[in-house]
Amino acid sequence: MSTHARNRLNDDFSNPVRLSIMGSLTAADEADFKSLKEALGISDSVLSRHLSALEEKGYVQIRKGFVGKRPRTWAKLSTEGRTAFAEHVQALKEITGIA
């Protein structure tokens, strides 16, 4: 079996939107849906779909609540998500020679 770093890449992060979500959430303790959507330049439906998929895998935690009378959604990385993404990034660094 090959020990090449490509074998440690996480397929759940191969989609550019999911990679971007994980990267954005790595830099913040928590991000609200609107800010995340604007930072990534994607639509509500695209962000919602990818956040749901990441939440299903246990990488992201979603919290819903209200600010005043307006509903809000926040996302943050789970401990497992933070670890899995760090391992994925490390494998990318090794593949590209940055590590």
ROKOLKOL-690241 format. One record per residue (C-alpha): residue number from 1; x, y, z. Coordinates in Angstrom, 1 decimal, padded with zeros to 4 digits, m for minus. Example, Ala and Ser with C-alpha at 12.3 -4.5 7.8 and 13.67 -1.06 7.14 Angstrom:
ROKOLKOL-690241
<atom seq="1" x="012.3" y="m004.5" z="007.8"/>
<atom seq="2" x="013.7" y="m001.1" z="007.1"/>
end
This chain:
ROKOLKOL-690241
<atom seq="1" x="000.0" y="000.0" z="000.0"/>
<atom seq="2" x="001.3" y="003.4" z="m000.9"/>
<atom seq="3" x="002.0" y="005.9" z="001.8"/>
<atom seq="4" x="001.7" y="008.9" z="m000.5"/>
<atom seq="5" x="000.0" y="011.9" z="001.0"/>
<atom seq="6" x="m002.8" y="011.7" z="m001.7"/>
<atom seq="7" x="m004.1" y="008.7" z="000.1"/>
<atom seq="8" x="m004.8" y="010.9" z="003.2"/>
<atom seq="9" x="m006.9" y="013.4" z="001.2"/>
<atom seq="10" x="m010.5" y="013.6" z="002.5"/>
<atom seq="11" x="m013.0" y="013.1" z="m000.4"/>
<atom seq="12" x="m015.6" y="015.1" z="001.6"/>
<atom seq="13" x="m013.5" y="018.2" z="001.0"/>
<atom seq="14" x="m012.8" y="017.6" z="m002.8"/>
<atom seq="15" x="m015.7" y="019.9" z="m003.8"/>
<atom seq="16" x="m014.4" y="023.5" z="m004.0"/>
<atom seq="17" x="m017.4" y="024.9" z="m002.1"/>
<atom seq="18" x="m017.0" y="022.5" z="000.8"/>
<atom seq="19" x="m013.2" y="023.2" z="000.9"/>
<atom seq="20" x="m014.0" y="026.9" z="001.0"/>
<atom seq="21" x="m016.6" y="026.5" z="003.8"/>
<atom seq="22" x="m014.2" y="024.4" z="005.9"/>
<atom seq="23" x="m011.4" y="027.0" z="005.3"/>
<atom seq="24" x="m013.6" y="029.9" z="006.3"/>
<atom seq="25" x="m014.9" y="028.1" z="009.4"/>
<atom seq="26" x="m011.3" y="027.3" z="010.4"/>
<atom seq="27" x="m010.6" y="031.0" z="010.7"/>
<atom seq="28" x="m013.6" y="031.7" z="012.9"/>
<atom seq="29" x="m015.1" y="030.3" z="016.0"/>
<atom seq="30" x="m018.5" y="030.6" z="014.4"/>
<atom seq="31" x="m020.0" y="032.2" z="011.3"/>
<atom seq="32" x="m023.5" y="033.3" z="010.5"/>
<atom seq="33" x="m025.1" y="032.1" z="007.3"/>
<atom seq="34" x="m025.3" y="035.5" z="005.6"/>
<atom seq="35" x="m021.6" y="036.4" z="006.3"/>
<atom seq="36" x="m020.5" y="033.0" z="005.1"/>
<atom seq="37" x="m022.6" y="033.2" z="002.0"/>
<atom seq="38" x="m021.2" y="036.6" z="001.1"/>
<atom seq="39" x="m017.6" y="035.7" z="001.9"/>
<atom seq="40" x="m017.8" y="032.7" z="m000.4"/>
<atom seq="41" x="m019.9" y="034.4" z="m003.1"/>
<atom seq="42" x="m022.5" y="031.6" z="m003.4"/>
<atom seq="43" x="m026.3" y="031.4" z="m003.2"/>
<atom seq="44" x="m028.4" y="030.5" z="m000.2"/>
<atom seq="45" x="m029.3" y="027.1" z="m001.7"/>
<atom seq="46" x="m025.7" y="026.2" z="m002.5"/>
<atom seq="47" x="m024.5" y="027.1" z="001.0"/>
<atom seq="48" x="m027.4" y="025.3" z="002.6"/>
<atom seq="49" x="m026.9" y="022.1" z="000.6"/>
<atom seq="50" x="m023.2" y="021.9" z="001.4"/>
<atom seq="51" x="m023.5" y="022.9" z="005.1"/>
<atom seq="52" x="m026.1" y="020.1" z="005.4"/>
<atom seq="53" x="m023.8" y="017.6" z="003.8"/>
<atom seq="54" x="m020.9" y="018.6" z="006.1"/>
<atom seq="55" x="m023.2" y="018.5" z="009.1"/>
<atom seq="56" x="m024.4" y="015.0" z="008.2"/>
<atom seq="57" x="m020.7" y="013.9" z="008.1"/>
<atom seq="58" x="m020.2" y="015.4" z="011.6"/>
<atom seq="59" x="m017.7" y="018.1" z="010.4"/>
<atom seq="60" x="m020.0" y="021.1" z="011.0"/>
<atom seq="61" x="m022.4" y="022.0" z="013.8"/>
<atom seq="62" x="m025.4" y="024.2" z="012.9"/>
<atom seq="63" x="m027.2" y="026.4" z="015.4"/>
<atom seq="64" x="m030.4" y="028.2" z="014.7"/>
<atom seq="65" x="m031.8" y="031.1" z="016.7"/>
<atom seq="66" x="m033.2" y="034.6" z="016.5"/>
<atom seq="67" x="m031.7" y="038.1" z="016.6"/>
<atom seq="68" x="m034.6" y="040.2" z="017.6"/>
<atom seq="69" x="m037.5" y="038.7" z="015.5"/>
<atom seq="70" x="m035.3" y="037.6" z="012.6"/>
<atom seq="71" x="m034.3" y="033.9" z="012.4"/>
<atom seq="72" x="m030.5" y="033.3" z="012.1"/>
<atom seq="73" x="m028.3" y="030.3" z="011.4"/>
<atom seq="74" x="m024.8" y="029.9" z="012.6"/>
<atom seq="75" x="m022.2" y="027.3" z="011.6"/>
<atom seq="76" x="m019.0" y="026.2" z="013.3"/>
<atom seq="77" x="m016.6" y="023.3" z="012.9"/>
<atom seq="78" x="m017.0" y="020.4" z="015.2"/>
<atom seq="79" x="m013.9" y="019.0" z="016.9"/>
<atom seq="80" x="m013.9" y="016.1" z="014.4"/>
<atom seq="81" x="m014.3" y="018.6" z="011.5"/>
<atom seq="82" x="m011.4" y="020.7" z="012.6"/>
<atom seq="83" x="m009.2" y="017.6" z="012.9"/>
<atom seq="84" x="m010.3" y="016.1" z="009.6"/>
<atom seq="85" x="m009.7" y="019.4" z="007.8"/>
<atom seq="86" x="m006.3" y="019.9" z="009.4"/>
<atom seq="87" x="m005.3" y="016.4" z="008.2"/>
<atom seq="88" x="m006.5" y="017.2" z="004.7"/>
<atom seq="89" x="m004.6" y="020.5" z="004.5"/>
<atom seq="90" x="m001.5" y="018.8" z="005.8"/>
<atom seq="91" x="m001.8" y="016.2" z="003.0"/>
<atom seq="92" x="m002.2" y="019.0" z="000.5"/>
<atom seq="93" x="000.9" y="020.7" z="001.8"/>
<atom seq="94" x="002.9" y="017.5" z="001.5"/>
<atom seq="95" x="001.7" y="016.9" z="m002.1"/>
<atom seq="96" x="002.6" y="020.4" z="m003.1"/>
<atom seq="97" x="005.9" y="020.5" z="m001.3"/>
<atom seq="98" x="004.9" y="023.2" z="001.1"/>
<atom seq="99" x="005.2" y="021.1" z="004.2"/>
end
